[in-house]
Amino acid sequence: MNTSKRMLKRILIMAVVIIFLMTTTAARVFYLTIIRGEELSEKAETQQLKDTEITAMRGTIYDSNGNVLAQSASVWNVFIDPLNIKDKQRDLIVDEFANLFGYDADEKKEFYDKTTHKNHYELIEKKVENNIKEKLSKFVSKNSLGGCIGTEQTTKRYYPYGSLASSVIGFTGSDDQGLSGIEAYYDEQLTGTNGRIITAKDAKSNNIANDYETSIAASDGDSIVLTINQTIQYYLEKGLRETMNEYQAKGAYGVVMNCNTGAVLAMSSLPDYDCNDPYKLTYSKDKNAIKKLSDKKAKQEAESAAVQNQWRNFTVSDTYVPGSVFKTFVASAALEEKVVNMNTTYTCTGAIQVDKYKMKCHYHPGHGTQTLTQGLENSCNPFFITIGQKLGVHNYFKYFNAFGFTQKTNIDLPGEASPQYYKEDQYGIVELSSASFGQTNSLTPIQVCTGLSAIANGGKLLQPYLVSSIVDSNGKTVKKTETKEIRQVISADTSEKVRKMMKSVVDNGTGKNGYVAGYSVGGKTGTSTKLGESKNGEGDKYIVSFGAIAPSDDPEIAMLIIVDEPNQDLGGGALCAPIAAQVTQEAMNVLGVEPKYDESEMKDLPKQTPNVIGKSLDDAKKILKENSLNYVVVGSGSNVTRQCPSGSDSIPNGGTVYIYTDDSEKQTVTVPDFTGLTVNEAKDLAASNNLNIQIAGNNMSSGTVVAYRQSEEKQAKVEKGSVVTVTFKNTQSVLD
């Protein structure tokens, strides 16, 4: 009996143990397969499979003529497999990497330590150029290190023109995402879909043969075709940069639009940056100011602020008070509402009383009696205050809204700022009067340029845009931007009247420096005080501007040029109009607009130098005389062997050609500095140095019209008889 009980007890214990073990096993199986099944399956796949990502190419950004402004290219990430590196290979590998990548002692030690890690993957270098990768591949092959060192293909963004249009294009981050500009706004379209290569691995984590490899191809991003024209962009930036540096301005900004479509042909915001190195400071004024700081933290904060400032696109992301350029919109509204006409006059005494305030004209003695056109030519504040008062608050605000100044333009760039303006019910007589000559309200430059386009194109407000089309990786156009008309703001008749008035501003008024021979440029100068931004003891800070349309009789472009806080009290006519003139000249050439010269301009046009090489000396003299050209003979021969200017070069009327009749040495001269000279002084200096001078820009014989740019640098050695183009501008201080 006792034996039976003991046996039964043993059986029971064994049964309990078996049941416990089975239950535990079942629970473990349940835990591993159900609770942690997915996690463990992924770990198993990781150990058995190698999943390599194939980086897709980011789409290319082109200008309007197909020039590449941003593109991606293949580069390589370099990694090592420390567990496959043998002790005898370690020093060899470390020395080669130090040589290829220029490691110092600390970096070399850090890399050595990575070669001793107990894992199969250590990323060593990112985005290595192909020439370095090729050298590394030869080293790996020569020393049979294929299991120790590897490369992974990835991409790197390149900007062939560096800083050109940087405020428009933007840049990308380390993981190829767009961080600013077009790169950010169209990031989704530019970004492709990465592919993969999945490879089986053996027990030692080495790749198995290609039979066990699966690949999914990468899909490249779409490409972007901009409306930006590289040539117009270049000359816009060149003019802005020269002026900003010369006058140590806080910034210089510009927009050029096709006024008939809304396409932006050029846009710049300086200081700018190199898209290939966006964190590097570029403006010497900022660098010098930061160098003077002694506190390390203050220096870091100042540098960070300066870097972020050069990323900002002022033309879109900031507002400013437009000043007297705004008078073109007030004139448009007043003519449209018929509260004034082209015969309306006003007598300016230098100031006007508005409620308790005396509002002054920039010309304190007063302009006297003026017509409406003369009022715009002279940028007379009291005249436009009376026009604004005639309009009244309701009509003023109706056109303020109609020109698009109460809302964003919705241009295809990130960070567009909202305008800051008085609502209709916030205007009193003082606010209305101030707003009528361009103060009070704060707008973005792109808004103002878009409004100028409406004046230029017959009264239609168009939405501005920067991308003309999007093209997929197969070259198929997936999106094309069409011109979008927002509304008709003014009539074609009013548009024509205001364009003629703007032309008169350039011909007879404050905008003379905007003149371009052969093109009827219309313009308006502007100056606005930056209220509240001056420190104690400082004078007022100004922002000056010039709005332009060209040709005024059949406009193709509208333009706005701004210089922010120049170090001299010069207005938009002196600082901004010359830039606009240069850009207009180039834009007209690019757009194929033929010049139309009037009679006086025809007299000053250069002509092609007759080719007299090979002619007898007598025949050469006769030909040059028939073309109203002078000549200087060098040599004692009887036939012309060389000439300057050559037969393919232009020469001003009455210029001098140097003709050589033997092998005499070419006669040269040092180019003088024409800067600051009047037209007559420059002509005399050129003649005394045996040079021909071609006058460009504002060619008035006035003491305030002086040379500021020349085609040949001072101290350069050129041949006698060479033609030097000297550009002039009016430097008279007019803060209008």
Disulfide bonds with the S-S distance in Angstrom:
none
